[in-house]
Amino acid sequence: MKSIYKIFSIAVFALAAVSCSNDDDFNQIPTQQEPDFSGTYAQNDQMGRPAVNTVFVSSSSKDMFNTTIPTDQNAAFQSMFETNLTGLSPAYANPGDQNALGQDATAFTSLLATDVLNVSLDGTTTFYDGTNVLTGRALADDVITVELLLIFGGEDFSENPSLSDDHVDANDKPFLTSFPYLASPW
C-alpha cells in the first residue's frame, strides 16, 4: 500500500510541479507546460508482487533483478528463489511438499521469479479471495498475508501459523469510492 501511495504522491507532485509557477503576478495567466521526458531513464525497482523481491533476491543481486526484464527473470533468478524459499520455509522441507496452490518449491518459485502482476481480463481481479489466486490486485487485498500463507502455510494454510500472517487486516483509513481511490494522507 505504501508503494502505491508513494507512486501516486510522486505523480500528483509531478503534475503540480508542471503546472505551478513562482510568478506572483496575478495579471498573467501562466502557460501550461508539458513534462519533459527527454533524456535517459533507468529502471531502479520493480515490485509487481510486493515483498517477493525483498525476501527472495539476495542483497548482492537486487540491482540486477530490478533491471532485468520480466521475460528473463525466471531463467536468471528461479534457482535463487527456490534456494531461499526452501531455506526459509519448513512447508517446503521435503521434496514434493506443496502449497495451497498445489505447487512444489520449483513451480512456486518459477511463478514468483517473474515479477509481474497478472490481470484477469474476464474474471475476478484479486490477489487471493479463497478461490481466485494472482488474477490481479484490488486495493483492499491483504497481499502480504497471502504471500506469507503461500510461503509458510503449506498445503492447507495451516502449517506455521505464527509465520503466515502479518496481522494487518485493513488499511489504516478507508479507501475512497471514486478516483483516486486511495485514502487521503495523514
N, C-alpha and C positions, 0 to 999 in steps of 0.2 A: 504494500500500500504506500509506503513512504517513497519508493522509487517512482510510482505512477504520479504521486503528488509532486515530487521534485521535478519530473519531466514537464508536468502541466504548469508548474510555477515558472520554470525557465521559459516555456513557450509564451506564457502571459507576459512575463517581463520583457522578452524579446519583442513582442508586438507593441508593448507600451513604449519601449525604448525607441522603436522605429517611428512611432507617431508622436513622440514628445519633442518639445523644443525648449531650449533655455532662453528663448527670446521673450522678454516681458512686455513687448509692445503688443497690446491687445487690439490695435487697429489693423493689424495684418493677420490674415488667416494663414497659418503655416501650411506649406505644401506637404502632402503625404509622400514619404519616401519609401521605396521598396527595400526589403532586406538585401544585403549584398552577399550572395552565395558564391562569389568568385573565390578562387584560391584552392588550396589543397586541404581536404579534411581527412582525418583519420578516425577510424572507429576505435574507441577506447574500452568499451564494455558492451556486453550483451547479456541479457537476462530474460530470455523467453520464459523460463521456469525459475522463479526466484529461489535463491539459496542453493540450487543444484551446482552451479559453477563454484560457489563458495565452499561447498562441502567436498566435492569430488575432484576438483582440479588442484593439483599440488601447487604450492605458492610459487615455485620456480617456473611454472608453466602458465600462470594466469594471463600474462600478456599475450602469449602465443594463442591460447584458447580464445581470448576476446577478439583477436583479429583474424581468426580462421573462419572462412565462410562455412555456414552450416552444412553444406553438402560434403565438406571434407572433415567435419568434426568427428564423426563416428570412427572413421578409419584411423584418425590421429589420436583419439582420446579414449575410445571404449575400453581398452585394456587397463588404462589408468583408473577409469571409473570403477571397473569391476574389482580391481585390487583394493581400492579404497572402500568400496561397498562391503566386500567380504571381510575386510579388516575391522570395519565399524559395526556391522550388524550381525548379531547372533542368529537372526532369522534366516541368514544365508550360510550358516556354518557348514552344512553338508551339501555335497554336490546334489543337484536336483531339488533342493529346497526352493519353494516358490512363494511369491507374494500373493495378495488377494486378486491380482490380475491374472494369476496363473503363469507368471513369468519367473524363470530362474534368474540367477545373477547375470548371466550373459545377455539374455533377452531384455531384461530390465535396463541394464546399463547401455545397451545398444539404443534403446528408446531415449534414455536421458542424455546420452553423449551428443546428440544432435539438438542443440539448444534453440528450439523454435516453439512457438506457441501454436499448437494446432487449432484450427477453427472448423467447426461443423457448419456447413452451408445449408444443411437440410434437417437439422435436429437441434437438440438442446445444447446450449453453449454453457459449459461448466467445466471446472477443473475436476470435480467429482461430486456427484449427488446421490451416491448409493447404487446407481446403475450406470450412468454415463461417466466415462473417465477421459480426461485430457482432450475434450472436444472444444476447448476454448477456455475462457475465464470470465466469470462475472465479477463485478467489484466486490460483492459480499462473500465470494468463495474463500474458504479458510485454507488457502494454498499451502501454508507451511505445515499445518496439521495433516493435510492429505499427503504431502511429501514424506513427513515423518512416519505416517501409517504405512506407506508403501515401502519405506526403507526398513523400518523396525517391526512392523506389525505382523509379519508372517502371512500365512495363507488366509487367515480369517480376521486379521487385525487385532487378535487377542494377545499375541506374543509381545513381551517387553512394553507393557502399558506405561511405565514411567518414562519411556523414551518416545512414545508415539503421540504425544500431544503437547502443543506449546501453551495450552490453557489460555489462549487469546481467542475468544469466540465471536467477537464482533468488532467493528470499527469503533473508535472512541467517540465518534459523532455520527449521527445518521447521514446517509447519503442523500443527495438532492434528488428530486423526482424529474428534473429536467437538466439539460446540458448546463454545466459541465459535469454534473452528477456527483463529483467529489464534494465532500463536506468542506465548508469554509475553514481556513486555517485558524488556529487559536489566536 
